[in-house]
């Protein structure tokens, strides 16, 4: 409920900016359920009060800062520009307690400049330099320090080499062979620091016939080139017999998120930590790692390429349906899309019982169809079309919330397609909370996606800060690791080395 | 000069001097970078090198894709992983196959005519397959015996089920304080604690679906990211939690409990979506095949296909999409010249101008108009020859035939000990490691195939006891 009424006049987008924001409209708009409510209405109903209390007492986000960090003492250098995969890998390590130092060229990572539709009003200015920073960069720059270094100068390379000797991990994202050509690739640095774990991330690879290319004018290969190379994009989207082709919904489709890069980043973090485990537990040696977005995504491409090997099938796209499971899809309803899932007989008939109450022909046409009785047989294309046509007949007259409430009575895994405003107000998201706000050191209060590794008994991951003005930590980092004092630092800055 | 005298003059050891010390090392420093990478990763000889997680034993009391993948990652890196399934039934994912057509037989020694479907592919590789029915009291002891011999487990039952069955974290931590216990599911503690979850629910609930696909203004719908990608992606994040916990255990000797929710993981990858909403109240929408932050950086459709005479409709009708990227000024100018629209560059000289929504609509239309009488490969060839980044959107056949992935060993045939030749595209592709490479040993084994191996050879149960449990349907 608004506390006061104001007269406002909106003539342009600029007029809308002061109307929003954490100061004007704090998140969450409505408070999340209280622990007492959850205890009575959720845990108690399943006779799980004691277990629920144990989880709340031991895994709750409120206690993360009372516990130690798993990767305390690990030093990570993140060197590169453009690739968000390198940032996600660094975040996963940084959230677990590693000390992460970013190295950017003195001009900064161009990712800092990206903002949706070029709208600078949606960038945040830091309170030191006033430089605007794009939200993708800000959101993924977690618990880290920012330094600058010009690796094209000999002095810059010497500094980089010295840094490599005091680091445990280097995550690198430059075009194939570029660092090596400067004499600071893995084969050079591993001679100086044999314990170094060095991970390159990119789109298709730093070697091989289709390795990452740079355009004639120096532009990099970026996500979603990876998804185009491994059939992921080809297999996503609505087929032209569900929607017309040509930008009208019936084409192959990329993900709205930088999905390929995120998948690459997490596998990079896994590989790095496995290498660390082997180094600290067994061998004492570092190693060279390469993770590409195209291949790490291919790893999780279900059976798609394997299916071609099985019987020369080429997977087609199936929109919001799944060719392996029935029911398992979302379909349009009155105010959006409703997802329904339940493949085993138990769930399959429960879904039907729910729909049948209002649409009796569902039972006759679906449950009594002999071709739909067996679990595997339901997945034929005709089976999907028939089931979903009749399900959508039920859905089209009701809203998402009505459909959800009805399906929940039968304990079916179902839920609406939510937009971010709905996600942020979804009771469970607010309760955990999964989208959260943080008072950052430089950019004010920022809403962010919470670390997924934060819910742990002993060493929960945590987000301490987001974003950093470019080169803000030059003084501290170079003093701490290399003993470079303020005078020398000024000299290096004047020479364009940092 | 005798050796004694010589040693007096020495100030250091030759071996301590920097620089290459042998001819081999000298060559290593001189060889071209690509050669060096090939030598370092040495595709095809993975089994000659050590395994990173040697000695770790992990229990996988999991189903479907999400939690199994968290364990498969460990198994590919050398951990000994034990998949525990329901007797005679197995993981429900075994009964899942695309359009019900690809199976490998048998499912179980009593069910030769039932197979395991390709939906199960790549999710549980290199593991030992045992069975155990947790519902009966006799199985408790067996479960505890496994816990004592293992470093951790991943489970995916409704939250609190294992606790009720006295095999949850609270109980097993008292039996094995080094134990790392992972629960993976949809929601975790809180109002929806008992809500079931799937990959698709994660995509729908977390906001990923709302930003993927063509906007309804263009006629499109919220689109499912293909595959169970959120399942797999969340599973890998569990592995990253496990790896951090294992590293911490090296130092402290203590286990932990990890509660991981896949619905949250899908929100995590949505980038600026949350901060943009939190600060400015803007609800991010779908933007199809284009990029909200870069232009030109998107997928275009060409007028003609590459394989008009092919039999398979995916070749015949779909080989017409190109991923194209020319967002920097010089690249964009070059692109405008190629498509013979130099005025387009004068209208949108700066990136800020061309990344606006109306500009993107005009620019992509101009490019697609130019490509209307060309095939996919013609468009790619013209642009590549001009030094612009462009690649075809490949289908599964083309990925299979790609020389790139073959050379890198990330798509390869494996001689499976049970099923013969199986094409695999997992494991090796999750990352090349020079000293402890991942490896693929076998795809899967029938339900309960390793009962003797684990219960007899590892736990030392007499054969008669295994037989008794088997006849009672406990194994």
Interface residues (C-beta under 8 A of the other chain):
Chain A: X17 X19 X20 X21 X22 X25 X27 X33 X37 X38 X41 X42 X43 X46 X48 X51 X52 X54 X55 X56 X58 X59 X60 X68 X70 X71 X84 X92 X96 X114 X115 X116 X117 X118 X120 X121 X122 X124 X134 X135 X136 X138 X139 X140 X176 X177 X180 X181 X185 X186 X187 X188 X191 X204 X205 X206 X207 X208 X209 X210 X211 X213 X215 X216 X217 X218 X219 X221 X222 X224 X225 X228 X229 X230 X231 X232 X233 X234 X235 X236 X237 X238 X240 X243 X244 X245 X246 X247 X248 X249 X251 X252 X253 X254 X255 X256 X257 X258 X259 X262 X263 X266 X267 X268 X269 X270 X271 X273 X274 X275 X276 X277 X278 X280 X281 X282 X283 X285 X287 X288 X289 X290 X291 X295 X296 X297 X298 X299 X300 X301 X302 X303 X304 X305 X306 X307 X308 X309 X310 X311 X312 X313 X314 X315 X316 X317 X319 X320 X321 X322 X323 X324 X325 X328 X329 X330 X332 X336 X337 X339 X341 X343 X344 X375 X376 X377 X379 X380 X381 X411 X412 X413 X414 X415 X416 X417 X418 X419 X420 X421 X423 X424 X426 X427 X428 X429 X431 X432 X434 X435 X437 X445 X446 X447 X448 X449 X450 X451 X452 X453 X455 X456 X457 X458 X459 X461
Chain B: X18 X28 X29 X33 X34 X36 X37 X38 X40 X41 X50 X52 X53 X54 X65 X69 X73 X77 X92 X95 X96 X97 X98 X99 X100 X101 X102 X117 X118 X119 X121 X122 X159 X160 X163 X164 X168 X169 X170 X186 X187 X188 X189 X190 X191 X192 X193 X194 X195 X196 X197 X198 X200 X201 X203 X204 X205 X206 X207 X208 X209 X210 X211 X212 X213 X214 X218 X219 X220 X221 X222 X223 X224 X225 X226 X227 X228 X229 X232 X233 X234 X236 X237 X239 X240 X241 X243 X244 X245 X246 X247 X248 X250 X254 X255 X256 X257 X258 X259 X260 X261 X263 X264 X265 X267 X268 X269 X270 X271 X272 X273 X274 X275 X276 X277 X278 X279 X280 X281 X282 X283 X284 X285 X286 X287 X288 X289 X292 X293 X294 X297 X298 X299 X301 X312 X313 X314 X315 X317 X318 X321 X323 X325 X326 X327 X328 X330 X331 X334 X351 X352 X353 X355 X356 X357 X364 X368 X386 X387 X388 X389 X391 X392 X393 X394 X395 X396 X397 X398 X399 X400 X402 X403 X404 X405 X407 X408 X410 X411 X413 X421 X422 X423 X424 X425 X426 X427 X429 X430 X431 X432 X433 X434 X435 X436
